[in-house]
Amino acid sequence: MNSNPEIITPLSQPEQLYAAVDLGSNSFHMVIVRVVAGSVQIIGKIKQKVRLAAGLDDNMLLDQASLERGWGCLETFAERLQDIPRSNIKIVGTATLRLASNAELFISKAEQILHNKLNVIDGEEEARQIYLGVAYTSANQGNSLVIDIGGASTEVIVGNDMTPIHLVSLNMGCVTFKERFFADGNIAEQQFDNAIEAAKSLLNPIIDDFIHFDWAQCLGASGTPQAITEILVTQGISDSIRIDYLHNLKQQCIDCTTIDLLQIEGLTEARRAIFPSGLAILIALFEQLNIQEMQISGGALREGLIYGMLDNMQQNDRRLQTLEQWVERFHIESQHANRVKDVALSLLGQLQNQSLLHNIDSEAVLMAAAMLHEIGLHIEYKLHHQHGAYILTHLPMVGYTDQQRAGIKALVQNHRQEIRLELFVAFHPEVRQALLILLRILRLSCLLSIRRKDNVLADITMVTHDEKWTLTFPEGWLKSHPLIDAELANEKWQQHKVGWILECF
């Protein structure tokens, strides 16, 4: 019998590891996840530019060079897959392997290398899996339009929550359009316009099938939309993708004259060659489908494959799971976080002009900021609002778009002390207006909950008129709560300094 119980450790449970491999027309991807207490943690990602579609000749034969590039990439994937049960692995091929007349040659050797089955999925199945990957990682708000521009195909899907309603896969992609319209390396306006018109002609037969759906949001899955978002963020624009940004980027491409000279701040070298062709397809999509703005989703095909193996994950509220995960991990006092959240949502409900908030999912963003406003206490108290913003910069937030994450971070960074309006400048004016309203609500909610007790919360009436907000308390309540009265006096001054008016009676 062991006489020292301190060195006894419990038997560890076997890891639940899963892997998804996506053999795309431009890149091959592998993602590996570990499932812990119902939470999915990404523990490995590998991406290699294979440019498989570039190896297709006029007879739809893959040349030897592209075959070798693909097999070489799979050699690197194979070693990692050895550690994962075969039943937990999904490997799929997409558009190029659907098109290639010698695909079986590639597939046969690929399966030998990977020691696993490779399934070439049709366009509709690819679209369905893409939608599921988006739905699992981006909380839906009613009907959602999802777009994925791949190397040789573009998937367009409209769905609601976890259910795709209508979907299509079109034979156009950033690699094939590069070979068709920008093969000589030049970027001229006529080449761009030809690519856009070609994309529109492919979209024409399916426009009516999608246009009548009243979608609440449009989500872009990886690829070109992700590259454009990275450009916007690098250039200090915290916003969704809009058509005027796309036309501006088109002109920047034309001004560079050739792909070799293409230099746009925020555009990575890996995407440079296929950026103009992908941009042309996205412009056509925006114009034909009357898209006003597009957010970036948290997942796509690979995530759809992963979550498809995890049936128990399907019914989870992704946003709630995210908040609960970070509240627990960073030791946030959940009772107080919920208290601030409840006060904030109560004040939000009293806002007179709700139309000012239609450009952002205000309730979800405010709830997250309220629940996580003390996340920076994990580091220290004095500057915990700044520490909180730093932590949120690096946390994955499943269920929230990049713009929503940026908004939550800005709110947390501003929930106390001085109001820094410059942190909101990068947002689109309409989104900025909504976030500043949420900021005022969050600051008041934190202040009114300062005693950290439910039984001292007052029944407050809030009236808002433009920049002037008036809070009315029960008679004598402020006098009997001098701490909160003093905090409100300081908050009046902080808001006055940025041109806002706060009155309390």
C-alpha positions in Angstrom: 0.0 0.0 0.0 1.3 3.4 -0.9 2.0 5.4 2.3 2.2 8.7 0.6 -1.3 9.7 -0.8 0.0 13.0 -2.2 1.7 11.2 -5.1 -1.4 9.2 -6.0 -3.0 10.6 -9.2 -6.4 9.6 -10.6 -6.5 7.5 -13.8 -6.7 9.9 -16.7 -9.5 9.6 -19.1 -8.6 8.9 -22.8 -8.6 12.1 -24.9 -11.6 12.5 -27.2 -9.7 13.6 -30.3 -11.3 14.4 -33.7 -9.9 15.5 -37.0 -11.3 16.9 -40.2 -9.3 17.2 -43.4 -10.5 19.4 -46.3 -8.8 18.9 -49.6 -9.8 22.2 -51.2 -9.0 23.5 -54.7 -6.6 26.1 -53.4 -5.5 24.8 -50.0 -5.5 21.6 -48.0 -6.6 22.1 -44.4 -6.5 19.9 -41.3 -8.1 20.8 -38.0 -7.8 18.7 -34.8 -10.0 19.2 -31.8 -10.3 17.8 -28.3 -13.6 17.6 -26.6 -13.5 18.5 -22.9 -16.7 18.6 -20.7 -18.8 19.3 -23.7 -16.5 22.1 -25.0 -14.6 21.8 -28.3 -11.0 23.0 -28.1 -8.9 23.3 -31.3 -5.5 21.8 -30.5 -4.0 21.8 -34.0 -4.4 23.4 -37.4 -2.4 22.8 -40.6 -2.9 24.6 -43.8 -0.9 24.3 -47.0 -1.3 26.0 -50.3 -1.5 23.2 -52.8 -3.2 25.0 -55.7 -4.7 21.8 -57.0 -7.2 23.6 -59.3 -4.2 25.4 -61.0 -3.1 21.9 -62.3 -6.3 21.3 -64.3 -5.8 21.4 -68.1 -8.4 21.9 -70.8 -9.3 18.2 -70.6 -9.8 18.4 -66.8 -6.7 16.4 -66.2 -4.6 17.2 -63.1 -1.0 17.6 -64.2 1.8 15.6 -62.4 3.1 18.7 -60.6 -0.3 19.3 -58.9 -0.7 15.7 -58.0 2.8 15.7 -56.4 2.0 18.8 -54.4 -1.1 17.3 -53.1 0.5 14.0 -52.1 3.4 15.8 -50.5 1.0 17.8 -48.3 -0.8 14.7 -47.2 2.4 13.1 -46.1 2.6 15.8 -43.4 -1.0 15.3 -42.4 -0.7 11.5 -42.1 1.7 11.5 -39.2 -0.6 13.5 -37.0 -3.7 11.5 -38.0 -2.0 8.3 -36.6 -2.9 9.4 -33.1 -6.6 9.7 -33.7 -9.2 6.9 -33.9 -10.3 6.3 -37.5 -13.9 6.6 -36.5 -13.1 10.2 -35.4 -11.6 11.3 -38.7 -13.3 12.7 -41.8 -11.5 13.4 -45.0 -13.3 15.1 -47.9 -12.3 16.4 -51.4 -14.3 19.2 -53.0 -14.6 20.9 -56.4 -11.3 20.1 -58.1 -11.6 16.4 -57.3 -15.2 16.5 -58.5 -14.0 18.0 -61.8 -10.7 16.1 -62.5 -11.1 13.2 -64.9 -8.1 11.5 -63.3 -9.3 12.1 -59.7 -9.2 8.4 -58.9 -5.4 8.4 -59.5 -5.0 11.1 -56.8 -7.5 9.5 -54.5 -6.0 6.0 -54.6 -2.5 7.2 -53.5 -4.0 9.7 -51.0 -5.8 6.9 -49.2 -2.6 4.9 -49.1 -0.8 7.8 -47.5 -3.5 8.7 -45.0 -4.6 5.2 -44.2 -8.1 6.5 -44.2 -11.0 6.8 -46.6 -11.2 9.9 -48.7 -14.7 10.9 -49.8 -15.3 13.4 -52.6 -18.5 15.2 -51.7 -20.8 16.7 -54.2 -21.5 20.5 -54.3 -24.7 20.3 -52.3 -23.1 18.2 -49.6 -20.2 20.7 -49.5 -22.7 23.6 -49.1 -24.6 21.7 -46.4 -21.4 21.1 -44.4 -20.3 24.7 -44.8 -23.6 25.9 -43.5 -23.4 23.6 -40.5 -19.9 24.8 -39.7 -21.1 28.4 -39.9 -24.2 27.7 -37.8 -22.3 25.9 -35.0 -19.8 28.7 -34.6 -21.9 31.8 -35.4 -25.2 32.3 -33.5 -28.0 32.8 -36.0 -30.4 35.7 -36.0 -33.3 34.4 -38.0 -32.6 33.5 -41.6 -28.9 33.7 -42.5 -27.3 33.9 -46.0 -24.0 32.1 -46.0 -21.4 32.4 -48.8 -18.1 30.5 -49.2 -15.8 31.3 -52.2 -13.4 28.4 -52.7 -10.7 27.7 -55.2 -13.0 26.2 -57.8 -16.5 26.5 -56.5 -18.7 29.0 -54.6 -21.4 27.8 -52.2 -24.4 30.0 -51.5 -26.8 28.8 -48.7 -29.7 30.3 -46.8 -30.8 28.6 -43.6 -32.2 29.1 -40.1 -30.4 28.0 -37.0 -29.0 24.5 -37.7 -31.2 23.9 -40.8 -30.1 24.8 -44.3 -33.2 25.8 -46.3 -31.9 26.3 -49.8 -28.3 25.8 -51.1 -26.3 25.7 -54.3 -22.8 25.1 -55.4 -21.5 27.1 -58.5 -18.5 26.3 -60.7 -16.6 29.5 -60.0 -13.7 30.0 -57.6 -10.7 32.2 -57.0 -8.2 29.8 -58.5 -10.2 28.9 -61.6 -11.2 32.6 -62.2 -7.5 33.6 -61.8 -6.5 31.1 -64.5 -9.4 32.4 -66.7 -9.2 36.1 -66.3 -5.9 37.0 -64.7 -3.6 34.3 -66.1 -1.2 36.8 -67.7 -0.7 38.5 -64.3 -2.1 41.8 -65.4 -4.9 43.5 -63.4 -6.8 45.8 -65.8 -10.3 47.2 -65.3 -11.6 45.3 -68.3 -10.3 42.0 -66.9 -12.0 42.8 -63.6 -15.3 43.6 -65.3 -15.1 40.5 -67.4 -14.7 38.4 -64.3 -17.6 40.1 -62.5 -19.9 39.7 -65.5 -19.0 36.0 -65.8 -19.8 35.5 -62.1 -23.1 37.3 -62.6 -24.0 35.1 -65.5 -23.5 32.1 -63.3 -25.6 33.6 -60.6 -28.5 34.7 -62.8 -30.3 31.3 -62.8 -30.3 31.1 -59.0 -31.0 34.7 -58.0 -34.7 34.4 -57.6 -34.3 31.2 -55.5 -32.5 33.3 -52.9 -33.6 36.9 -53.2 -37.1 36.3 -51.8 -35.7 35.0 -48.5 -35.7 37.7 -45.9 -32.3 37.0 -44.3 -31.3 38.8 -41.1 -27.6 38.5 -41.7 -25.1 37.5 -44.3 -22.0 35.5 -43.2 -18.9 34.9 -45.2 -17.0 31.7 -44.6 -13.2 32.0 -44.8 -11.3 32.7 -48.0 -11.8 36.0 -49.8 -14.2 37.5 -47.1 -11.6 36.6 -44.4 -8.8 38.3 -46.4 -10.9 41.4 -46.9 -11.8 41.5 -43.2 -8.0 41.3 -42.3 -7.4 44.2 -44.7 -10.1 46.3 -43.0 -8.8 45.5 -39.5 -5.2 46.2 -40.5 -6.3 49.6 -41.9 -8.1 50.4 -38.7 -11.7 49.8 -39.9 -13.6 47.6 -37.5 -16.6 47.0 -39.7 -18.5 44.4 -41.7 -17.8 44.1 -45.4 -19.8 46.6 -47.5 -20.0 47.1 -51.3 -18.2 50.5 -51.2 -15.2 48.8 -49.6 -15.2 46.2 -52.3 -15.2 48.7 -55.1 -12.4 50.6 -53.4 -10.3 47.5 -53.1 -11.0 46.7 -56.8 -9.6 50.2 -57.7 -6.6 49.6 -55.5 -5.9 46.3 -57.4 -6.3 48.0 -60.8 -3.9 50.8 -59.7 -1.2 48.2 -58.9 -1.5 47.0 -62.6 -0.1 43.5 -62.0 -0.4 40.7 -59.5 3.4 40.9 -58.9 3.1 44.5 -57.9 -0.1 44.0 -55.9 0.4 45.6 -52.5 -2.5 46.4 -50.3 -2.1 47.0 -46.6 -3.3 43.9 -44.7 -3.2 41.6 -47.7 -1.1 38.6 -47.0 1.4 37.2 -49.5 -0.4 33.8 -49.5 -3.6 35.4 -50.9 -2.1 38.0 -53.2 -2.2 35.9 -56.5 -5.9 34.9 -56.1 -7.2 38.1 -54.4 -8.4 39.9 -57.5 -10.4 36.9 -58.8 -12.0 36.2 -55.4 -12.8 39.9 -55.1 -14.5 39.9 -58.5 -16.7 37.0 -57.5 -17.6 38.7 -54.2 -18.6 41.9 -55.9 -20.9 39.9 -58.3 -22.5 38.2 -55.3 -23.1 41.5 -53.4 -24.6 43.2 -56.5 -26.7 40.3 -57.7 -28.1 39.3 -54.3 -28.5 42.9 -53.0 -26.2 42.2 -50.0 -25.8 45.3 -47.8 -23.1 44.0 -45.4 -21.3 40.7 -44.6 -19.9 39.5 -41.4 -17.2 36.8 -41.1 -18.3 33.5 -39.6 -16.4 31.5 -37.1 -16.3 28.3 -39.1 -16.8 26.6 -42.5 -16.5 23.2 -44.1 -14.0 21.7 -41.6 -16.0 22.8 -38.6 -19.1 21.3 -40.2 -17.3 18.0 -40.5 -16.1 18.1 -36.9 -19.4 19.1 -35.4 -21.2 16.6 -37.6 -19.4 13.9 -35.6 -20.5 15.4 -32.3 -24.3 15.0 -32.3 -24.5 15.9 -28.7 -23.2 19.4 -29.5 -26.1 20.3 -31.9 -28.5 21.7 -29.4 -26.1 23.8 -27.3 -26.5 27.5 -27.2 -23.1 28.5 -28.6 -23.1 32.0 -27.1 -24.2 30.8 -23.7 -21.6 28.1 -23.7 -18.9 30.6 -24.6 -19.9 32.9 -21.7 -20.1 30.1 -19.2 -16.7 28.8 -20.3 -14.9 32.1 -19.8 -16.8 32.9 -16.6 -15.5 29.7 -15.1 -12.0 29.8 -16.6 -11.3 33.3 -15.4 -13.0 32.9 -12.0 -15.5 35.7 -12.7 -18.1 35.9 -9.9 -21.1 34.6 -11.8 -23.7 35.9 -9.4 -22.5 39.5 -9.8 -22.0 39.1 -13.6 -25.6 38.0 -13.9 -26.7 40.9 -11.7 -25.0 43.4 -13.9 -26.4 41.7 -17.0 -30.0 41.8 -15.6 -29.7 45.5 -14.8 -28.3 46.2 -18.2 -31.0 44.3 -20.1 -33.7 46.1 -18.0 -32.3 49.5 -19.0 -32.0 48.4 -22.6 -35.6 47.6 -22.6 -36.4 51.1 -21.5 -34.5 52.7 -24.3 -36.9 55.0 -26.2 -35.5 54.7 -29.7 -34.7 51.0 -30.3 -34.2 51.6 -34.0 -30.7 53.0 -33.2 -29.6 49.5 -32.3 -30.7 47.6 -35.5 -27.1 47.5 -36.9 -25.8 45.2 -34.2 -27.2 42.3 -32.1 -27.4 44.7 -29.2 -28.8 42.3 -26.6 -26.2 39.6 -27.3 -23.3 42.2 -27.3 -24.5 43.9 -24.1 -25.1 40.6 -22.3 -21.6 39.4 -23.2 -19.9 42.7 -22.1 -21.9 42.6 -18.8 -21.0 39.0 -18.1 -17.3 39.5 -18.9 -16.7 43.0 -17.7 -14.6 41.8 -14.8 -12.6 39.3 -16.7 -9.5 41.5 -16.3 -9.6 41.0 -12.5 -7.9 37.7 -13.3 -4.7 39.9 -13.7 -5.3 42.7 -11.2 -7.8 45.4 -10.1 -6.4 48.8 -10.9 -6.5 48.6 -14.7 -8.8 45.5 -14.9 -10.8 47.1 -17.7 -7.7 47.4 -19.9 -6.6 43.9 -18.9 -10.1 42.6 -19.8 -9.8 44.2 -23.3 -6.4 42.5 -23.8 -7.7 39.1 -22.7 -10.8 39.5 -25.0 -8.5 40.3 -27.9 -7.1 36.8 -27.8 -10.1 34.7 -26.7 -12.1 32.7 -29.3 -15.8 33.6 -28.8 -17.9 30.9 -30.5 -21.2 32.3 -31.6 -20.0 35.9 -32.1 -18.9 37.6 -35.3 -15.6 39.4 -35.4 -17.4 42.8 -35.3 -19.4 41.7 -32.3 -16.2 40.6 -30.5 -14.6 43.9 -31.3 -17.6 45.7 -29.9 -17.6 43.6 -26.7 -13.9 44.3 -26.2 -14.5 48.1 -26.6 -17.3 48.0 -24.1 -15.3 46.1 -21.5 -12.4 48.5 -21.9 -14.7 51.5 -21.3 -16.9 50.2 -18.6 -15.2 52.3 -15.9 -13.0 55.3 -15.4 -12.7 57.8 -18.4 -14.7 57.3 -21.5 -12.4 56.8 -24.5 -14.4 57.6 -27.6 -11.4 57.1 -29.8 -11.7 53.3 -29.3 -15.0 53.4 -31.3 -13.7 55.5 -34.2 -12.9 52.4 -36.4 -16.5 51.2 -36.4 -19.0 52.2 -39.1 -21.0 55.3 -37.9 -24.2 53.3 -37.4 -22.5 50.5 -35.5 -20.6 53.1 -33.5 -23.8 54.9 -32.5 -25.3 51.6 -31.3 -22.2 50.7 -29.3 -22.0 54.1 -27.5 -25.6 53.6 -26.4 -24.7 50.1 -25.1 -21.7 51.7 -23.4 -23.8 54.1 -21.4 -26.1 51.3 -20.3 -23.2 49.1 -19.3 -21.5 51.8 -17.3 -24.7 52.6 -15.4 -25.4 48.9 -14.8 -21.9 48.4 -13.3 -22.3 51.5 -11.1 -25.8 50.6 -9.9 -24.6 47.1 -8.9 -21.6 48.4 -7.0 -22.8 47.0 -3.7 -22.8 43.5 -5.2 -26.1 42.7 -3.6 -29.5 42.1 -5.1 -31.5 43.6 -2.3 -30.1 47.1 -2.7 -31.0 47.5 -6.3 -33.5 50.2 -7.0 -36.5 50.2 -9.2 -35.3 52.7 -11.8 -37.1 54.5 -14.6 -35.0 55.6 -17.5 -36.0 58.2 -20.1 -33.7 58.9 -23.1 -33.8 61.8 -25.5 -30.9 62.0 -27.9 -27.8 62.6 -25.7 -29.8 63.4 -22.6 -30.6 60.5 -20.3 -32.7 60.8 -17.1 -32.8 58.3 -14.3 -35.6 58.5 -11.8 -35.2 56.6 -8.5 -37.8 56.0 -5.7 -38.3 59.0 -3.4 -35.4 59.3 -0.9 -33.5 56.3 -2.4 -30.4 58.2 -3.5 -30.2 60.1 -0.2 -30.2 56.7 1.7 -27.5 55.3 -0.6 -24.7 58.0 -0.6 -22.1 55.7 -2.2 -24.2 55.2 -5.3 -25.2 58.9 -5.3 -21.5 59.9 -5.3 -20.7 57.4 -8.0 -23.5 58.8 -10.2 -22.2 62.3 -9.6 -18.8 61.2 -11.0 -20.4 59.4 -13.9 -22.3 62.6 -14.8 -19.0 64.4 -15.0 -17.4 61.6 -17.1 -20.3 61.7 -19.5 -20.3 65.5 -19.6 -16.7 65.5 -20.8 -17.7 63.6 -23.9 -20.8 65.7 -24.6 -23.5 63.5 -22.9 -26.0 64.6 -20.3 -27.0 62.4 -17.4 -29.6 63.5 -14.8 -30.7 61.6 -11.7 -33.7 62.3 -9.5 
